[in-house]
Amino acid sequence: MSKLKTELEWQKDTLLKDGPYTSTKDIVIRVAKYMPDNKILAELDKKKNIVYHTAKDILNDVVAVGEGLIDLGLEGKHVAICADNCYSYVICDIAISSGVGVVTPIDVNAQNDLLVTLLNRCDADAIICSHHIVSKLEELLPEIPKLKTIITIEKKVGEHPYLKDVMEKGKKLAEKGYYLNKELDLDATAKILFTSGTTGANKGVVLSQKNLAANTMNCFGIKGENVNNTSMSVLPMHHATEINTHIFTRMAAGRLTYINDSMKNMMTNIAIFKPFVITIVPMIANAFYKAIWTNAKKAGKEEMLKKGIKLIKLLKKFGVDISHKLLKDVYAPFGGNLKQIVCGGAMLNPEVVKGFADLGVHITNGYGITECGPLVSMNTETQTEPYSIGTPAKNLEIKVADLNEDNVGELCVKGESVSK
């Protein structure tokens, strides 16, 4: 495992030469300063062309959104985001939490009763949303008395503010430098994330800028391979893992992440983006693996695939990896470059982990919880143990309390990324 390096090692003389990151605003400003032309985020337009956004673009857009929202009277207010995955989602998330007020991402597919509950529970004064849920929100407004402003992302709807117009106004105001130079209270509430509700009602987890920056630095301490390669963002952005751990960390490292707009377009988009890394949940990993063998069987190539795997395993003993050359047909649906799958959210199937490893793709298993920012551990150093959730992030203190006779207890975590 000597080939593995951490982002702390990669970036110590570049992005981290001024010290650890202190906030998401610090991330955006610093990456734009040292790597202004690096392509950081990308998505598809309506014609399926890839649109890239550089570090400099992101800084300018964050400032434009920030100034524009403050001009709308939202400074110090609570602003929810309820939208499909897109570049604007990321920009708004950062802008709100980094100088406007408090951001709360909410599932765009939430049922009406849950949507009302969450918007009331997070004290939303405004919401930035996809145009297709505006009519639903308008019907629900009498049940959400504090919500006064609906801002649309993709296109203008009725008399509601349109994000593009908000940003245009913000760009003009940016010359005064109010938002960019605004000092942040790093301990103040910056983000409220709702848990999935697996152990009861959805709980609002309060995160500060200190928490968010600490989570990024925890991620920087995890060892990994191919860290300079592109990744694809798939999971819904209202989950802590997607923006806080995946996108923020890659952005903080000056690396490119492609944004998948919806799960239904995932396979189409992955073939276009051709990522080296993809972050998903075990259920999707299982589906990928099953599809590989199902397709091989349908094509009458099952035995050929088995023989190919035997040859790959033999050559790996001599330090030679021909997996992607030999199995071009297997990798074609995934864009041809896929080498790492990062999983979290549930236990992995050991057969799938071993099966992907035989095919030349490493599955990295992580454990996290929204209250911890969310990263707690990653098994990059214990990949040969599929049941392992790995070693804890270096900046966290961990203990297992109240062990019973079966060695089962409560996992306790302490550190700067842990929720207020």
N, C-alpha and C positions, 0 to 999 in steps of 0.2 A: 504493500500500500504506500510505498515511498513516493509514488508519482502524484499522490493526492496533495493539493495545496488549498489553503483557505484564501478567501478574499482579503483577509487582513494581511496576508503575505503578498498577494498580488498588488494591492493598492497602497501599501505603506509609504511608497515614495511618490505617489500621484494624488489620488483623491483623498487619502487619509493623512497626507503630510501636515495638514493643519489640525490633526487630532480626530477623535471619533465624531461621528455626526451627532448633532444635538437636537435636530427636528427634521420633519419632512421638508420644511422650507429651506433649511440648511442644505439638504440633499439636492434639491432643485437648483439652488443658487450655485453650489460648489461644482456640480457636474457641468453646468452651463459655463462656468468660469474656466475649468481645466480641459473640458472635452466638448466645446460648443457645437461642433459639427458631427459628433457621434449620433448615429441613428439610434434612438432609444425606444420608441413605440411605433407600431405600424398597424394598420387595419385596411380592409378592403373597401373600395368605393362601390357604387351601385353597378359598375361595369366589371367588377372583380379585378380591378387594378389595385396594386399595393400602394398605399399612401404612407409615406414615412414622415416621422416627426423627430427632429433633432433635439438635443439637450437645450439649445438656444430657443427653439420653437416652444418647448414645454415651459420654460421660464416665462417667456413673453405671454403665453396663453394663460398661465396660472395668475400672473399679475393682472391681466385683462379681466379675467373672471372675478378676481378678488375686488378690484376697483369697481367693476360693474355692479356687483352684489351690494357693496357698501353704498353705492349711489342709489340703489333701490331701497335703502333704509334697513338693510339686514345685518349691519354691524352689531356683533354681540348676540345675535339671534341664533335659534336652532333651525338648521336647514336639512331636510331629508333629501335623499336621492333614491329614486325608484325608477330604474331604467334598465334597458338591455345593455349588455357589455359593449363598451365603445371607448374611444379615446377621450371624448368629452367627459365621460364618467370619471375617469382617472383625474383629469384636470380639475373638475369641480370638487372631487373629494379632497384633493390637496389644497386647493384655494380656500375652501371653507374652513378647514381645520387649521390652516396656517395664517390666519389673520382676519377672517370674517367673523366666525363664531364657532358653533358646534355642528359637526356633520353626523348624520345618521343614515347609513345605507340600509335600504329595505328591499326585500325580495319583490321583484317586479311582478311575480306570479302569485303574490299573496292574495288570499280570498278576502272579500270585502270586510268581514267582521274582524279578521286579523289585522288588515291594513288600518282600519279605524283604531283598533287597540294600540298598535305600535306607534302610529302618528300622535295619538294622545299621550302615550306613555313617554315619548321622547320630547314632548312639548314643542312640536314642529310649528314654526311660524311660517315657513315656506317649504316648498318641495320642487325639486328639479326632476323632471320625469320624461319618459318617452311619450310621444304624441298620442299613441294608441290607448293610453290609460286615462287621458284627460277627462273624457266623458264620465268615466267611473268615478273619478275624484270629485267632479262637479256634483254628482248625485250624493256623494258622501259628506260634502262640506258641512251640512247642518249638524252632523255628528262629530265634527272635528272643529270646535269653535275657535281654537287659537290659529288654525291654518288660514292665512289670508292671501298668500301668493302662490301661484302655480306657474312655474317656468318650464317651457318645453325645449327639448333638445333638437330633434331632427328637423322639425318645421314649425312654423307659427300656427297656433290654433286660436281662433277667435281674438279676443282682446288680451289674452294672457301674454306676459313678457316672453320673448323668444331669446334663447341663449346667445345666438349669433349677434342679435342687436345689443344685448347686455354687454357682450365682449367688445363690440365696436365702440360703445360709449366708454368702456373701461380702458381701452387703448389710448383714447384721448386724455383721460384723467391720469394715466400712468406717468405722464411727463412730470407730474408734481411729486411722484415718488412716495406718496403716503403709504400705500399698501406694502410696497417692497421694503421700506425702511421701518415699518411698524415693528416694535419690539414685542416678542411673544412671552407670555407667562408660561414657561415650560411645564409647570405643575397644574395648570388650569385644565378643565375638561376641554378636550379637542374633538373627541369622537365617541359616539355611543353605538356599540354594536350589539345587536340582539342575538342571543344564543338560539340554537335550532329548536330548543324545547324538548329534547329527548328525555330529560329528567323532570319535566314539569312545564309550567308556563314559560314562555320566552322571557329571558332575563336581560335587562339592559346592562351591558358591561361598559363602564366608564374608563376611557383611555385618555391619557395626556400626551402631549408632544414628547415628553421624556420617555413615556412608555413606548411610543411608536419608534423613536430613534433607537432605544435600547433593543427592541425586537430586531431591527435591521442589523445592529451590531452583533447580536446573538447569531443571526444568520450568517454574517461575515466570518464567524468563527468555526463554521462547519466545513470540514474538508470535503472536497469533491473533485471530479474529473471534468475535463472539457468545459471549464468555466467560461471560456471565451466564445462559446457557441450560442446560437439563437435559441429562444424558447417560445412556446405558444401558450397564451393565457386562455384557459378553457372554463374553469369553474366560475360560477356567478360571483360578481364583484361585491355582493353584500356579505360574502363570507370573509372572515378575518384572514384566512390562508391566502386568498387570491391577491388582494391588493397589498395588505400589510407585509406578507412574507414573500410572495412571489414577485409582484411588480415593483414594490418599493425597493427590494433588495437588488434586483437586477438594474433598476434605474440608478441606485446608489453606486453600482459598480460600473456604470456607463455602458451597459450591455443591452442588446436589442431584444425586445419582446413583441411578438405578434399577438394581436387581440382577435380572438374568435367571437363573432357577434352573437351566436346562439348555438346550443347543443345540436340542433337539427342540421346545422351547416358544418359541423365539426370535421367530418371526413372530407368534404369538398374543400374546406379551407386548409386543412393540414397538408393536402396534396399541393396546394398553391404556395403555402408558406415554407414548406420543407424544413421544419425545425429539427434541431438536434435533441432538444429537451422538451418534455411536455409534463405539466402538473395536472394530475387527475385523481379521482377516487378509485379504490379497489374495484368497484363494480364495473367501471369503464375499462380498467386494465383486464379484468376477466373477460369482458366482451371482446376486446381486441384479440386476446390470445385464442379464444374460441373461434373467432372469425378466420384467423390465420389457418387453423387446421381444417375448418369447414371448407374454406376456399380451395385448399390443397387437395382435399378429398374430392370435391366436385370436379376439379381439373385433372383428376387421375394422377396427381403428383405427390401423394402422401408418402409413398415409399421413397421417392426421390428426395423429399424433404428430410426424412429420417436419416438417409445416407449422408446428406449434406451436413446435418448436425453432427454426425459421428466424425466426419472429416474436419469440421470446424473445431471440435473439442480436441482432436488429436493434434492439430497444428498449434492450438493455443498453448499446449504443453511446451512448445518450442518458441513461444513468444510471438507467434504469427497469427494475426486475426484477419481472416478472409470472409467473415460472415456477411458483410454488406455487399461484397462483390459476388459471392456465390449465391446469395439469396435476394437478388434484385427484385424478383417478382413478389416476394414476401413484403419487402419494404416499400415498393412502389405506392401502395395506397396511403402510406404514411409520409410520403414525400421523398423517401429514399435515404434520409439522413438520420433518422431516429436512433439515438444511442442510449438515452436515459429517460426513464419514467420516474417522476417523483410522486409518491402516493401519501395520502393521509386520510384521516376521518374514520377508518375502520381497520380491522385486521386484514392482512394480506393472505391469500391462498398460497401456501408454500410451493405447490405444484406450478402455479403461474409464475412465481418468482424464478424458480429453477428453469422452467421452460423458456422464459424470455432470455435468461442468462445464456442458455444453450444457443439461442438464436442471435446473440450478440448485443442484447439490450439489457442494461442494468436497471433494476427497480430499486429505488431508494425509498425506504419507509420512514415516515416521520410521525412524531406524536406532538400534538399541541392542543391548546384549549383557549377559547376566546379570552378568558380572564388573564392569560399569560402573554397576550400580545399578538399571535398565539404560540409561537414556536417554543417547545420545551426540549425536544431531542430529535436526532436524525441518525440513521444507521449507516452512514457512508463508510464507517470503519468496521461495521459488523455485517456487511452485505451477505456473507455466506451463511448467516443465521436468519432465515426468513421471518421467524417469530419475534426477532429483536426490534425494539423501537430505538435502539442505538444509545449513544452516550449523550448526556445532557449538554446543552449549550454552556460554554465555559463561564459565562457571567451569571449563571444561575446556581443557587444552592438547592439541593434536592434531598429529601429523605422520605422513607416509607414508614408511616406511623401506624400504631395499633395493629400490629401483625397478629393474625389468628393462627390456629394450629395448622392451617393449610398454606401458611406463608402469604396470605392475602391481607393487604392493608390499604391505607389511604396514602396516595402520592401527594406530598406537600412540596410546593415550589416557592422560592423566595428570590427576588431580584428586581432590578429597575424596570423590567418589562411587565411586571405583574400589575394588574389593574388597580386603580385607586379604590 
